[in-house]
Amino acid sequence: GENVEQHPSTLSVQEGDSAVIKCTYSDSASNYFPWYKQELGKRPQLIIDIRSNVGEKKDQRIAVTLNKTAKHFSLHITETQPEDSAVYFCAASPSSNFGNEKLTFGTGTRLTIIP
Amino acid sequence: DVKVTQSSRYLVKRTGEKVFLECVQDMDHENMFWYRQDPGLGLRLIYFSYDVKMKEKGDIPEGYSVSREKKERFSLILESASTNQTSMYLCASSQGLAGISYNEQFFGPGTRLTVL
């Protein structure tokens, strides 16, 4: 089955600086890579995702890059703000023609933004 | 707006008790999932269901069973609770439309279960 490794487990950055979280996956059949954000005491929520036919995707201060050859993908947050403090999870999934794909999650990164 | 609810936010049970955790979604989603979340281990899939009365094992099904009698409801059952099942349990659902891959998962608020 799929195995997703995520690094670092904790990350502290000064407000305004950039943060990068990296994930690697094992199954070459995986082609969907979402990122979920979980604020303290709240449920995980999707913040951005990327499909294997795209190398990079941006949404305001957040970007995700994918290197299928190396089997790794990364989350980049620029101009960090206090509300970016949360636990971030990467995940990987093979596609399914039946809509019943399941996600394999990484172990999470606790990001702390220092004011 | 998708809403996924779980029957309890906090639950305390004794070793050996049978425990039911319930999850309900109101968006007519096909797929439903049960995860447990432990520090340093991320979200691990216990069971999932892509149709009523259908279920598939996830990565850590041992000690758990599930039931999906109605489309909107997915129950996680601990037949005989043990202390190592103390954890945060998260339910999720996704649309699961055939021909549309990569369905976003929507999570419930979680149930923190303590087994004494």
Boltz contact constraints between the chains, C-beta under 6 A:
constraints:
  - contact:
      token1: [A, 32]
      token2: [B, 102]
      max_distance: 6.0
  - contact:
      token1: [A, 43]
      token2: [B, 107]
      max_distance: 6.0
  - contact:
      token1: [A, 43]
      token2: [B, 109]
      max_distance: 6.0
  - contact:
      token1: [A, 44]
      token2: [B, 107]
      max_distance: 6.0
  - contact:
      token1: [A, 46]
      token2: [B, 104]
      max_distance: 6.0
  - contact:
      token1: [A, 95]
      token2: [B, 101]
      max_distance: 6.0
  - contact:
      token1: [A, 96]
      token2: [B, 101]
      max_distance: 6.0
  - contact:
      token1: [A, 98]
      token2: [B, 98]
      max_distance: 6.0
  - contact:
      token1: [A, 99]
      token2: [B, 96]
      max_distance: 6.0
  - contact:
      token1: [A, 99]
      token2: [B, 97]
      max_distance: 6.0
  - contact:
      token1: [A, 99]
      token2: [B, 98]
      max_distance: 6.0
  - contact:
      token1: [A, 99]
      token2: [B, 100]
      max_distance: 6.0
  - contact:
      token1: [A, 99]
      token2: [B, 103]
      max_distance: 6.0
  - contact:
      token1: [A, 100]
      token2: [B, 31]
      max_distance: 6.0
  - contact:
      token1: [A, 100]
      token2: [B, 50]
      max_distance: 6.0
  - contact:
      token1: [A, 100]
      token2: [B, 96]
      max_distance: 6.0
  - contact:
      token1: [A, 102]
      token2: [B, 48]
      max_distance: 6.0
  - contact:
      token1: [A, 105]
      token2: [B, 42]
      max_distance: 6.0
  - contact:
      token1: [A, 105]
      token2: [B, 43]
      max_distance: 6.0
  - contact:
      token1: [A, 106]
      token2: [B, 42]
      max_distance: 6.0
  - contact:
      token1: [A, 107]
      token2: [B, 42]
      max_distance: 6.0
  - contact:
      token1: [A, 108]
      token2: [B, 42]
      max_distance: 6.0
